[in-house]
Amino acid sequence: MGKSRQIASVVLDYTPMYTDIPITGVDNSIGQNVIIFMKKSDFENVDINTLTEIYKQKDAIAFVFEDNSALVFEEKSRTLHFAEYDNVTMFVKVKTDKAILDE
């Protein structure tokens, strides 16, 4: 396990879920996304740059919170979007085309 992966795992204490289910509202060209389930209060510890390095071959990283709200970081455009998660279908759907973070 690389050092950046170890740091990300220790700080966030998460196990990522890899999924072929497309994220609605995101260009799913590669066909695989990463979903990370976490508490909203832990999101402030997220280092997007480290996670995108770890998951650089994925279309998007979705951060799903306990209330099924989500944030989706789209790798291609390097933007962050509000989203929602359906725990029955396991679909993540971006709520708007407007990015909330544009690097």
Order of alpha helices (4+ residues) and beta strands (2+ residues): alpha-beta-beta-alpha-beta-beta-beta-beta-beta
